[in-house]
Amino acid sequence: MATYNEIKGDTIEVRATDPTNPVEGEIWYNSTTGVLKGYENIGGAWAAGGTMAGAEGFGVKQHAGAGTQTAALSMGGSPPSTQEYDGSTWTTGGTLGTARYVLAGCGTQTAGLAFGGYDGSNLTATEEYDGTSWTGGGNLATARRGLGGLGLQTAGLAFGGLTTPPSPAGNVTATEEYNGSAWTGGGNLGTARRVLGGAGTQTAGLGFGGYDPGESNATEEYNGSAWTAGGNLNTARSNLGGAGLQTAALAFGGQNPPSTTLTNTEKYDGSAWTNDSNLATARNSLAGAGSQTAGLAFGGNIPPTTGATEEYTDPSFGTRTLTTS
Protein backbone atom coordinates (compact mmCIF):
# COMPACT_ATOMS: atom_id res chain seq x y z
CA MET A 1 0.00 0.00 0.00
CA ALA A 2 1.27 3.48 -0.86
CA THR A 3 2.17 5.70 2.08
CA TYR A 4 0.86 9.23 2.70
CA ASN A 5 4.33 10.55 1.92
CA GLU A 6 4.33 8.78 -1.47
CA ILE A 7 0.86 10.08 -2.36
CA LYS A 8 1.03 13.62 -0.99
CA GLY A 9 4.76 14.32 -1.03
CA ASP A 10 6.95 15.35 1.88
CA THR A 11 5.46 15.43 5.34
CA ILE A 12 5.19 18.72 7.22
CA GLU A 13 8.44 19.46 9.01
CA VAL A 14 8.42 19.63 12.80
CA ARG A 15 10.64 22.38 14.20
CA ALA A 16 11.35 23.69 17.68
CA THR A 17 11.70 27.24 16.30
CA ASP A 18 10.49 29.07 13.21
CA PRO A 19 12.96 29.07 10.27
CA THR A 20 15.05 32.22 9.89
CA ASN A 21 14.83 32.30 6.08
CA PRO A 22 11.61 30.57 5.00
CA VAL A 23 10.57 30.40 1.34
CA GLU A 24 7.14 31.11 -0.13
CA GLY A 25 4.78 28.20 0.42
CA GLU A 26 6.85 26.58 3.18
CA ILE A 27 4.77 25.03 6.01
CA TRP A 28 6.05 23.73 9.36
CA TYR A 29 4.80 22.68 12.79
CA ASN A 30 6.33 24.60 15.69
CA SER A 31 6.57 22.01 18.47
CA THR A 32 7.44 24.65 21.07
CA THR A 33 4.30 26.72 20.57
CA GLY A 34 2.15 23.86 19.29
CA VAL A 35 0.96 25.63 16.14
CA LEU A 36 1.09 25.01 12.39
CA LYS A 37 2.64 27.89 10.45
CA GLY A 38 3.29 28.89 6.85
CA TYR A 39 5.19 31.52 4.90
CA GLU A 40 3.02 33.20 2.28
CA ASN A 41 1.91 36.36 0.52
CA ILE A 42 0.32 38.56 3.20
CA GLY A 43 -0.62 41.38 0.79
CA GLY A 44 0.84 44.85 0.52
CA ALA A 45 2.86 46.47 3.28
CA TRP A 46 4.45 49.86 3.96
CA ALA A 47 8.01 50.20 5.31
CA ALA A 48 9.99 53.27 6.34
CA GLY A 49 12.24 54.92 3.76
CA GLY A 50 14.68 57.83 3.89
CA THR A 51 13.50 61.15 5.39
CA MET A 52 13.05 64.18 3.13
CA ALA A 53 14.97 67.39 3.68
CA GLY A 54 13.10 70.59 4.52
CA ALA A 55 13.05 73.79 6.48
CA GLU A 56 14.24 73.01 10.01
CA GLY A 57 13.99 69.30 9.22
CA PHE A 58 10.20 69.36 8.95
CA GLY A 59 10.02 68.09 5.36
CA VAL A 60 7.59 69.42 2.77
CA LYS A 61 3.85 69.44 2.04
CA GLN A 62 1.56 70.45 -0.84
CA HIS A 63 4.20 69.28 -3.34
CA ALA A 64 3.99 67.05 -6.42
CA GLY A 65 5.62 63.70 -7.10
CA ALA A 66 6.82 61.68 -10.08
CA GLY A 67 9.00 58.70 -10.95
CA THR A 68 9.45 55.31 -9.33
CA GLN A 69 10.09 53.93 -5.86
CA THR A 70 13.86 53.88 -6.46
CA ALA A 71 14.08 57.01 -8.63
CA ALA A 72 11.47 59.51 -7.43
CA LEU A 73 11.11 63.26 -7.84
CA SER A 74 9.53 65.75 -5.42
CA MET A 75 8.81 69.20 -6.83
CA GLY A 76 7.61 72.45 -5.31
CA GLY A 77 5.53 72.50 -2.15
CA SER A 78 5.74 74.35 1.13
CA PRO A 79 8.59 75.09 1.59
CA PRO A 80 9.36 74.82 -2.16
CA SER A 81 12.18 72.53 -3.25
CA THR A 82 13.23 69.87 -5.73
CA GLN A 83 14.38 66.60 -4.20
CA GLU A 84 15.45 63.29 -5.74
CA TYR A 85 15.10 59.83 -4.13
CA ASP A 86 17.34 56.87 -4.99
CA GLY A 87 15.48 54.24 -2.97
CA SER A 88 17.11 55.13 0.34
CA THR A 89 18.16 58.82 0.42
CA TRP A 90 16.74 62.18 -0.67
CA THR A 91 19.11 64.76 -2.21
CA THR A 92 18.49 68.31 -3.42
CA GLY A 93 17.95 68.85 -7.15
CA GLY A 94 17.67 71.91 -9.40
CA THR A 95 15.55 74.87 -8.31
CA LEU A 96 12.18 75.50 -9.96
CA GLY A 97 12.00 78.75 -11.91
CA THR A 98 8.71 79.59 -10.18
CA ALA A 99 8.48 78.61 -6.50
CA ARG A 100 4.99 77.24 -5.90
CA TYR A 101 2.82 74.84 -3.93
CA VAL A 102 -0.43 72.85 -4.48
CA LEU A 103 0.90 72.16 -7.98
CA ALA A 104 0.72 68.99 -10.09
CA GLY A 105 3.48 66.92 -11.60
CA CYS A 106 4.21 63.81 -13.64
CA GLY A 107 6.96 62.03 -15.54
CA THR A 108 10.22 60.59 -14.27
CA GLN A 109 13.15 61.74 -12.16
CA THR A 110 15.15 62.67 -15.27
CA ALA A 111 12.18 63.85 -17.35
CA GLY A 112 9.76 65.50 -14.96
CA LEU A 113 6.94 67.98 -15.52
CA ALA A 114 5.61 70.55 -13.02
CA PHE A 115 2.52 72.62 -13.81
CA GLY A 116 0.00 74.95 -12.22
CA GLY A 117 0.04 75.71 -8.50
CA TYR A 118 0.00 78.84 -6.38
CA ASP A 119 2.58 81.52 -5.50
CA GLY A 120 0.15 84.20 -4.29
CA SER A 121 -1.96 83.75 -7.41
CA ASN A 122 -3.01 80.75 -9.46
CA LEU A 123 -0.47 79.76 -12.09
CA THR A 124 -0.35 78.54 -15.68
CA ALA A 125 3.43 78.06 -15.59
CA THR A 126 4.84 74.72 -16.75
CA GLU A 127 8.44 73.59 -16.25
CA GLU A 128 10.38 70.57 -17.53
CA TYR A 129 13.13 68.80 -15.57
CA ASP A 130 16.07 66.96 -17.14
CA GLY A 131 17.46 65.46 -13.95
CA THR A 132 19.57 68.55 -13.23
CA SER A 133 17.69 71.75 -14.03
CA TRP A 134 14.26 73.14 -14.87
CA THR A 135 13.35 74.97 -18.10
CA GLY A 136 10.11 76.66 -19.10
CA GLY A 137 7.48 74.76 -21.07
CA GLY A 138 4.14 75.73 -22.58
CA ASN A 139 1.65 77.39 -20.26
CA LEU A 140 -1.64 75.86 -19.19
CA ALA A 141 -4.70 77.54 -20.71
CA THR A 142 -6.42 77.61 -17.29
CA ALA A 143 -4.51 79.00 -14.29
CA ARG A 144 -5.26 76.82 -11.27
CA ARG A 145 -4.00 75.19 -8.11
CA GLY A 146 -4.88 71.93 -6.38
CA LEU A 147 -5.13 70.21 -9.76
CA GLY A 148 -4.49 66.56 -10.59
CA GLY A 149 -1.65 65.39 -12.80
CA LEU A 150 -0.48 62.18 -14.46
CA GLY A 151 1.45 60.82 -17.42
CA LEU A 152 4.85 61.69 -18.91
CA GLN A 153 6.80 64.86 -19.68
CA THR A 154 5.87 64.45 -23.36
CA ALA A 155 2.33 63.18 -22.71
CA GLY A 156 0.99 64.76 -19.52
CA LEU A 157 -2.52 65.36 -18.26
CA ALA A 158 -3.80 68.20 -16.03
CA PHE A 159 -7.34 68.02 -14.63
CA GLY A 160 -9.57 69.71 -12.08
CA GLY A 161 -8.31 72.26 -9.58
CA LEU A 162 -9.30 75.63 -8.17
CA THR A 163 -9.33 78.83 -10.20
CA THR A 164 -10.53 81.39 -7.64
CA PRO A 165 -10.00 81.99 -3.90
CA PRO A 166 -11.38 78.99 -1.98
CA SER A 167 -15.06 78.56 -2.78
CA PRO A 168 -17.18 75.77 -4.25
CA ALA A 169 -17.72 77.78 -7.42
CA GLY A 170 -13.97 77.88 -8.06
CA ASN A 171 -13.58 74.14 -8.69
CA VAL A 172 -13.19 73.29 -12.37
CA THR A 173 -13.64 70.27 -14.64
CA ALA A 174 -11.11 71.49 -17.21
CA THR A 175 -8.68 68.88 -18.58
CA GLU A 176 -5.59 69.69 -20.65
CA GLU A 177 -3.16 67.43 -22.50
CA TYR A 178 0.58 68.19 -22.89
CA ASN A 179 2.60 67.01 -25.90
CA GLY A 180 6.04 68.07 -24.71
CA SER A 181 5.70 71.71 -25.75
CA ALA A 182 2.07 72.85 -25.54
CA TRP A 183 -1.21 72.17 -23.76
CA THR A 184 -4.49 71.51 -25.61
CA GLY A 185 -8.00 71.01 -24.27
CA GLY A 186 -9.25 67.51 -23.42
CA GLY A 187 -12.56 66.14 -22.17
CA ASN A 188 -13.95 67.65 -18.98
CA LEU A 189 -14.17 65.80 -15.67
CA GLY A 190 -17.67 64.70 -14.75
CA THR A 191 -17.30 66.22 -11.25
CA ALA A 192 -15.54 69.54 -10.64
CA ARG A 193 -13.08 69.13 -7.76
CA ARG A 194 -9.69 70.04 -6.42
CA VAL A 195 -6.83 68.41 -4.43
CA LEU A 196 -7.55 65.02 -6.02
CA GLY A 197 -5.30 62.06 -6.78
CA GLY A 198 -4.11 60.86 -10.17
CA ALA A 199 -2.49 57.81 -11.75
CA GLY A 200 -1.93 56.30 -15.17
CA THR A 201 -1.19 57.67 -18.61
CA GLN A 202 -2.59 60.38 -20.89
CA THR A 203 -4.72 57.83 -22.76
CA ALA A 204 -5.55 55.64 -19.74
CA GLY A 205 -5.74 57.97 -16.76
CA LEU A 206 -7.41 57.85 -13.36
CA GLY A 207 -8.63 60.71 -11.15
CA PHE A 208 -9.92 59.97 -7.65
CA GLY A 209 -11.02 61.64 -4.44
CA GLY A 210 -10.74 65.40 -3.96
CA TYR A 211 -12.96 68.16 -2.65
CA ASP A 212 -16.15 69.12 -4.53
CA PRO A 213 -17.13 70.75 -1.88
CA GLY A 214 -16.80 68.13 0.82
CA GLU A 215 -14.48 65.16 0.57
CA SER A 216 -15.26 63.02 -2.49
CA ASN A 217 -15.06 59.28 -3.13
CA ALA A 218 -15.59 59.70 -6.89
CA THR A 219 -13.29 57.94 -9.36
CA GLU A 220 -13.14 58.79 -13.06
CA GLU A 221 -11.28 57.08 -15.90
CA TYR A 222 -9.84 58.93 -18.92
CA ASN A 223 -9.43 57.27 -22.34
CA GLY A 224 -7.57 60.07 -24.10
CA SER A 225 -10.68 62.09 -24.95
CA ALA A 226 -13.37 61.63 -22.29
CA TRP A 227 -13.85 60.81 -18.61
CA THR A 228 -16.25 58.08 -17.41
CA ALA A 229 -17.24 57.07 -13.90
CA GLY A 230 -15.28 54.29 -12.18
CA GLY A 231 -15.69 52.54 -8.84
CA ASN A 232 -15.91 54.77 -5.78
CA LEU A 233 -13.21 54.92 -3.13
CA ASN A 234 -14.20 53.19 0.10
CA THR A 235 -13.05 56.26 2.06
CA ALA A 236 -13.93 59.69 0.67
CA ARG A 237 -10.95 62.04 0.99
CA SER A 238 -9.05 65.01 -0.37
CA ASN A 239 -5.36 65.98 -0.39
CA LEU A 240 -4.38 62.33 -0.92
CA GLY A 241 -1.49 60.61 -2.67
CA GLY A 242 -1.69 58.34 -5.70
CA ALA A 243 0.44 56.06 -7.85
CA GLY A 244 0.22 53.35 -10.48
CA LEU A 245 -1.93 52.77 -13.56
CA GLN A 246 -5.61 53.05 -14.44
CA THR A 247 -6.05 49.30 -13.92
CA ALA A 248 -3.60 48.98 -11.01
CA ALA A 249 -3.61 52.13 -8.87
CA LEU A 250 -2.89 53.05 -5.26
CA ALA A 251 -4.61 55.76 -3.19
CA PHE A 252 -3.20 56.62 0.24
CA GLY A 253 -3.41 59.18 3.02
CA GLY A 254 -5.47 62.36 2.75
CA GLN A 255 -8.11 63.86 4.99
CA ASN A 256 -11.83 63.53 5.77
CA PRO A 257 -13.13 65.75 7.22
CA PRO A 258 -10.41 68.44 7.23
CA SER A 259 -9.67 67.76 10.91
CA THR A 260 -9.05 64.02 10.35
CA THR A 261 -5.80 62.93 8.72
CA LEU A 262 -5.80 59.43 7.23
CA THR A 263 -3.53 56.39 6.93
CA ASN A 264 -5.96 54.51 4.67
CA THR A 265 -4.56 52.77 1.59
CA GLU A 266 -6.71 51.39 -1.25
CA LYS A 267 -5.91 49.43 -4.42
CA TYR A 268 -7.81 49.80 -7.72
CA ASP A 269 -8.12 46.97 -10.26
CA GLY A 270 -9.80 48.92 -13.04
CA SER A 271 -13.30 48.65 -11.61
CA ALA A 272 -13.25 48.60 -7.79
CA TRP A 273 -11.18 49.76 -4.82
CA THR A 274 -10.19 47.41 -1.99
CA ASN A 275 -8.71 48.37 1.37
CA ASP A 276 -5.10 47.41 2.05
CA SER A 277 -2.38 47.96 4.67
CA ASN A 278 -2.37 51.42 6.25
CA LEU A 279 0.43 53.95 6.16
CA ALA A 280 2.40 54.11 9.39
CA THR A 281 2.14 57.93 9.42
CA ALA A 282 -1.27 59.56 8.96
CA ARG A 283 -0.98 62.63 6.74
CA ASN A 284 -2.53 64.80 4.05
CA SER A 285 -1.07 67.02 1.32
CA LEU A 286 1.52 64.33 0.56
CA ALA A 287 2.96 63.19 -2.78
CA GLY A 288 3.16 59.78 -4.39
CA ALA A 289 5.20 57.94 -7.01
CA GLY A 290 5.78 54.45 -8.33
CA SER A 291 3.41 51.58 -9.04
CA GLN A 292 0.77 49.50 -7.28
CA THR A 293 3.40 46.87 -6.44
CA ALA A 294 6.21 49.30 -5.60
CA GLY A 295 4.72 52.60 -4.42
CA LEU A 296 6.16 55.59 -2.58
CA ALA A 297 4.50 58.06 -0.19
CA PHE A 298 6.51 61.09 0.92
CA GLY A 299 6.15 64.33 2.83
CA GLY A 300 2.81 65.83 3.78
CA ASN A 301 1.06 67.42 6.72
CA ILE A 302 0.31 65.55 9.97
CA PRO A 303 0.39 68.42 11.21
CA PRO A 304 3.13 69.63 11.45
CA THR A 305 4.82 69.15 8.09
CA THR A 306 6.66 65.83 7.83
CA GLY A 307 9.56 64.47 5.81
CA ALA A 308 8.53 60.85 6.40
CA THR A 309 8.85 58.53 3.42
CA GLU A 310 7.19 55.13 3.18
CA GLU A 311 7.74 52.41 0.59
CA TYR A 312 4.92 50.05 -0.42
CA THR A 313 5.60 46.49 -1.54
CA ASP A 314 3.02 44.03 -2.86
CA PRO A 315 3.32 41.11 -2.68
CA SER A 316 4.86 41.19 0.77
CA PHE A 317 5.61 37.88 2.44
CA GLY A 318 5.34 36.87 6.08
CA THR A 319 4.64 34.05 8.51
CA ARG A 320 1.02 33.18 9.21
CA THR A 321 -0.33 30.93 11.96
CA LEU A 322 -2.47 28.28 10.25
CA THR A 323 -3.76 26.62 13.43
CA THR A 324 -3.85 27.74 17.06
CA SER A 325 -3.13 24.29 18.48
For each residue, the residues with C-beta under 8 A, 3 or more apart:
1:
2: 6 7
3: 6 7
4: 7 8 11
5: 8 9 10 11
6: 2 3
7: 2 3 4
8: 4 5
9: 5
10: 5 13
11: 4 5
12: 27 28 29 36
13: 10 27 28 29
14: 28 29 31
15: 18 19 28 29 30 31
16: 30 31 32
17: 30 32
18: 15 22 28 30 37 319
19: 15 22 26 28 39
20:
21:
22: 18 19 26 28 39 319
23: 26 39
24: 39 40 41 317
25: 38 39 40
26: 19 22 23 38 39
27: 12 13 36 37 38 39 322
28: 12 13 14 15 18 19 22 36 37 38
29: 12 13 14 15 35 36 37
30: 15 16 17 18 33 34 35 36 37
31: 14 15 16 34
32: 16 17
33: 30
34: 30 31 325
35: 29 30 321 322 323 324 325
36: 12 27 28 29 30 321 322 323
37: 18 27 28 29 30 319 320 321 322
38: 25 26 27 28 319 320 322
39: 19 22 23 24 25 26 27 317 318 319 320
40: 24 25 317 318 320
41: 24 315 316 317
42: 45 315 316 317 318 320
43: 276 277 314 315 316
44: 265 267 276 277 312 313 314 315 316
45: 42 277 312 313 314 316 318
46: 265 277 278 279 280 297 310 311 312
47: 310 311 313
48: 280 308 309 310 311
49: 85 87 88 296 298 309 310 311
50: 85 88 89 90 309
51: 59 90 307 308 309
52: 59 60 74 83 90 298 299 307 308 309
53: 57 59 81 83 90 92 307
54: 57 58 59 60 79 81 299 305 307
55: 58 79
56:
57: 53 54 307
58: 54 55 304 305 306 307
59: 51 52 53 54 299 300 305 306 307 308
60: 52 54 63 74 77 78 79 80 81 83 299 305 307
61: 77 78 101 285 286 299 300 301 305 306
62: 76 77 78 101 102 285 301
63: 60 74 75 76 77 78 80 81 101 103 287 299
64: 74 75 76 77 103 104 105 114 149 287
65: 72 73 74 75 105 241 287 288 289 296 298
66: 72 73 75 105 106 107 108 109 112 113 289
67: 71 72 73 85 107 108 109 112 289 290
68: 71 72 108 109 289 290 291 294 296
69: 72 87 289 290 291 294 295 296 311 312
70: 85 86 87 294
71: 67 68 84 85 86 87 108 109 110
72: 65 66 67 68 69 84 85 109 289 290 296 298
73: 65 66 67 82 83 84 85 93 105 107 108 109 112 129 289
74: 52 60 63 64 65 77 81 82 83 84 85 90 287 298 299
75: 63 64 65 66 82 96 103 105 112 114 129
76: 62 63 64 80 81 82 96 99 100 101 103 105 114 117
77: 60 61 62 63 64 74 80 81 101 103 287 299
78: 60 61 62 63 101 305
79: 54 55 60
80: 60 63 76 77 96 99 100 101
81: 53 54 60 63 74 76 77 92 95
82: 73 74 75 76 92 93 94 95 96 129 134
83: 52 53 60 73 74 90 91 92 93
84: 71 72 73 74 90 91 92 93 109
85: 49 50 67 70 71 72 73 74 89 90 109 289 296 298 309
86: 70 71 89 91
87: 49 69 70 71
88: 49 50
89: 50 85 86
90: 50 51 52 53 74 83 84 85 298 307 309
91: 83 84 86
92: 53 81 82 83 84
93: 73 82 83 84 129 131 132
94: 82 129 132 133 134
95: 81 82 134
96: 75 76 80 82 99 100 114 127 134
97: 125 127 134 135 136
98: 117 119 123 125 127
99: 76 80 96 119
100: 76 80 96 103 114 116 117 118 119 123 125
101: 61 62 63 76 77 78 80 117 118 119 145
102: 62 117 118 145 146 195
103: 63 64 75 76 77 100 114 115 116 117 118 123 145 147
104: 64 114 115 116 117 147 148 149 158 161 198
105: 64 65 66 73 75 76 112 113 114 115 149 287
106: 66 112 113 149 150 151 152 153 156 157 198
107: 66 67 73 111 112 113 129 151 152 153 156
108: 66 67 68 71 73 111 112 152 153
109: 66 67 68 71 72 73 84 85 112 131
110: 71 129 130 131
111: 107 108 128 129 130 131 152 153 154
112: 66 67 73 75 105 106 107 108 109 128 129 153
113: 66 105 106 107 126 127 128 129 137 149 151 152 153 156 178
114: 64 75 76 96 100 103 104 105 117 126 127 129 134
115: 103 104 105 125 126 127 137 140 147 149 156 158 178
116: 100 103 104 122 123 124 125 126 140 143 144 145 147 149 158 161
117: 76 98 100 101 102 103 104 114 122 123 125 145
118: 100 101 102 103 121 122 123 145
119: 98 99 100 101 123
120:
121: 118 143
122: 116 117 118 143 144 145 162 163 164
123: 98 100 103 116 117 118 119 140 143 144 145
124: 116 139 140 141 142 143
125: 97 98 100 115 116 117 136 139 140
126: 113 114 115 116 136 137 138 139 140 178 183
127: 96 97 98 113 114 115 134 135 136 137
128: 111 112 113 134 135 136 137 153
129: 73 75 82 93 94 107 110 111 112 113 114 133 134 153
130: 110 111 133 135
131: 93 109 110 111
132: 93 94
133: 94 129 130
134: 82 94 95 96 97 114 127 128 129
135: 97 127 128 130
136: 97 125 126 127 128
137: 113 115 126 127 128 178 180 181
138: 126 178 181 182 183
139: 124 125 126 183
140: 115 116 123 124 125 126 143 144 158 176 183
141: 124 174 176 183 185
142: 124 161 163 172 174 176
143: 116 121 122 123 124 140 163
144: 116 122 123 140 147 160 161 162 163 172 174
145: 101 102 103 116 117 118 122 123 161 162 194
146: 102 160 161 162 194 195 211
147: 103 104 115 116 144 158 159 160 161 162 194
148: 104 157 158 159 160 161 196 197 198 207 210
149: 64 104 105 106 113 115 116 156 157 158 159 198
150: 106 156 157 198 199 200 201 202 205 206 207
151: 106 107 113 155 156 157 178 200 201 202 205
152: 106 107 108 111 113 155 156 201 202
153: 106 107 108 111 112 113 128 129 156 178 180
154: 111 178 179 180
155: 151 152 177 178 179 180 201 202 203
156: 106 107 113 115 149 150 151 152 153 177 178 202
157: 106 148 149 150 151 175 176 177 178 186 198 202 205 222
158: 104 115 116 140 147 148 149 161 175 176 178 183
159: 147 148 149 173 174 175 176 186 189 196 198 205 207 222 227
160: 144 146 147 148 171 172 173 174 175 189 192 193 194 196 207 210
161: 104 116 142 144 145 146 147 148 158 171 172 174 194
162: 122 144 145 146 147 166 170 171 172 194
163: 122 142 143 144 170 172
164: 122 167 169 170
165: 170
166: 162 170
167: 164 170
168: 171 212 213
169: 164
170: 162 163 164 165 166 167 194
171: 160 161 162 168 192 193 194 211 212 213
172: 142 144 160 161 162 163 192
173: 159 160 188 189 190 191 192
174: 141 142 144 159 160 161 185 188 189
175: 157 158 159 160 185 186 187 188 189 222 227
176: 140 141 142 157 158 159 183 184 185 186
177: 155 156 157 183 184 185 186 202
178: 113 115 126 137 138 151 153 154 155 156 157 158 182 183 202
179: 154 155 182 184
180: 137 153 154 155
181: 137 138
182: 138 178 179
183: 126 138 139 140 141 158 176 177 178
184: 176 177 179
185: 141 174 175 176 177
186: 157 159 175 176 177 222 224 225
187: 175 222 225 226 227
188: 173 174 175 227
189: 159 160 173 174 175 192 193 207 220 227
190: 173 218 220 227 228 229
191: 173 210 212 216 218 220
192: 160 171 172 173 189 212
193: 160 171 189 196 210 211 212 216 218 238
194: 145 146 147 160 161 162 170 171 210 211 212 238
195: 102 146 210 211 238 239 240 285
196: 148 159 160 193 207 208 209 210 211 216 238 240
197: 148 207 208 209 210 240 241 242 251 254 288
198: 104 106 148 149 150 157 159 205 206 207 208 242
199: 150 205 206 208 242 243 244 245 246 249 250 268
200: 150 151 204 205 206 222 244 245 246 249
201: 150 151 152 155 204 205 245 246
202: 150 151 152 155 156 157 177 178 205 222 224
203: 155 222 223 224
204: 200 201 221 222 223 224 245 246 247
205: 150 151 157 159 198 199 200 201 202 221 222 246
206: 150 198 199 200 219 220 221 222 230 242 245 246 249 268
207: 148 150 159 160 189 196 197 198 210 219 220 222 227
208: 196 197 198 199 218 219 220 230 233 240 242 249 251 268
209: 196 197 215 216 217 218 219 233 236 237 238 240 251 254
210: 148 160 191 193 194 195 196 197 207 215 216 218 238
211: 146 171 193 194 195 196 214 215 216 238 239
212: 168 171 191 192 193 194 216 218
213: 168 171
214: 211 236
215: 209 210 211 236 237 238 254 255 256 257
216: 191 193 196 209 210 211 212 236 237 238
217: 209 232 233 234 235 236 237
218: 190 191 193 208 209 210 212 229 232 233
219: 206 207 208 209 229 230 231 232 233 268 273
220: 189 190 191 206 207 208 227 228 229 230
221: 204 205 206 227 228 229 230 246
222: 157 159 175 186 187 200 202 203 204 205 206 207 226 227 246
223: 203 204 226 228
224: 186 202 203 204
225: 186 187
226: 187 222 223
227: 159 175 187 188 189 190 207 220 221 222
228: 190 220 221 223
229: 190 218 219 220 221
230: 206 208 219 220 221 268 270 271
231: 219 268 271 272 273
232: 217 218 219 273
233: 208 209 217 218 219 236 237 251 266 273
234: 217 264 266 273 274 275
235: 217 254 256 262 264 266
236: 209 214 215 216 217 233 256
237: 209 215 216 217 233 240 251 253 254 255 256 262 264
238: 193 194 195 196 209 210 211 215 216 254 255 256 284
239: 195 211 253 254 255 284 285 286 301
240: 195 196 197 208 209 237 251 252 253 254 255 262 284 286
241: 65 197 250 251 252 253 254 286 287 288 297 300
242: 197 198 199 206 208 249 250 251 252 288
243: 199 249 250 288 289 290 291 292 295 296
244: 199 200 248 249 250 268 290 291 292 295
245: 199 200 201 204 206 248 249 291 292
246: 199 200 201 204 205 206 221 222 249 270
247: 204 268 269 270
248: 244 245 267 268 269 270 291 292 293
249: 199 200 206 208 242 243 244 245 246 267 268 292
250: 199 241 242 243 244 265 266 267 268 288 291 292 295 312
251: 197 208 209 233 237 240 241 242 254 265 266 268 273
252: 240 241 242 263 264 265 266 279 286 288 295 297 312
253: 237 239 240 241 261 262 263 264 279 282 283 284 286 297 300
254: 197 209 215 235 237 238 239 240 241 251 261 262 264 284
255: 215 237 238 239 240 258 259 260 261 262 284
256: 215 235 236 237 238 260 262
257: 215 260
258: 255
259: 255
260: 255 256 257
261: 253 254 255 282 283 284 301 302 303
262: 235 237 240 253 254 255 256 282 283 284
263: 252 253 278 279 280 281 282
264: 234 235 237 252 253 254 275 278 279
265: 44 46 250 251 252 275 276 277 278 279 312
266: 233 234 235 250 251 252 273 274 275 276
267: 44 248 249 250 273 274 276 292 314
268: 199 206 208 219 230 231 244 247 248 249 250 251 272 273 292
269: 247 248 272 274
270: 230 246 247 248
271: 230 231
272: 231 268 269
273: 219 231 232 233 234 251 266 267 268
274: 234 266 267 269
275: 234 264 265 266
276: 43 44 265 266 267 314
277: 43 44 45 46 265 312
278: 46 263 264 265
279: 46 252 253 263 264 265 282 283 297 310
280: 46 48 263 308 310
281: 263 300 302 306 308 310
282: 253 261 262 263 279 302
283: 253 261 262 279 286 299 300 301 302 306 308
284: 238 239 240 253 254 255 261 262 300 301
285: 61 62 195 239 299 300 301
286: 61 239 240 241 252 253 283 297 298 299 300 301
287: 63 64 65 74 77 105 241 297 298 299 300
288: 65 197 241 242 243 250 252 295 296 297 298
289: 65 66 67 68 69 72 73 85 243 295 296 298
290: 67 68 69 72 243 244 294 295 296 312
291: 68 69 243 244 245 248 250 294 295
292: 243 244 245 248 249 250 267 268 295 314
293: 248 313 314 315
294: 68 69 70 290 291 311 312 313
295: 69 243 244 250 252 288 289 290 291 292 311 312
296: 49 65 68 69 72 85 243 288 289 290 309 310 311 312
297: 46 241 252 253 279 286 287 288 300 309 310 312
298: 49 52 65 72 74 85 90 286 287 288 289 307 308 309 310
299: 52 54 59 60 61 63 74 77 283 285 286 287 305 306 307 308 309
300: 59 61 241 253 281 283 284 285 286 287 297 305 306 308
301: 61 62 239 261 283 284 285 286 304 305 306
302: 261 281 282 283 305 306
303: 261
304: 58 301
305: 54 58 59 60 61 78 299 300 301 302
306: 58 59 61 281 283 299 300 301 302
307: 51 52 53 54 57 58 59 60 90 298 299
308: 48 51 52 59 280 281 283 298 299 300
309: 48 49 50 51 52 85 90 296 297 298 299
310: 46 47 48 49 279 280 281 296 297 298
311: 46 47 48 49 69 294 295 296
312: 44 45 46 69 250 252 265 277 290 294 295 296 297
313: 44 45 47 293 294 316
314: 43 44 45 267 276 292 293
315: 41 42 43 44 293
316: 41 42 43 44 45 313
317: 24 39 40 41 42
318: 39 40 42 45
319: 18 22 37 38 39
320: 37 38 39 40 42
321: 35 36 37 324
322: 27 35 36 37 38
323: 35 36
324: 35 321
325: 34 35
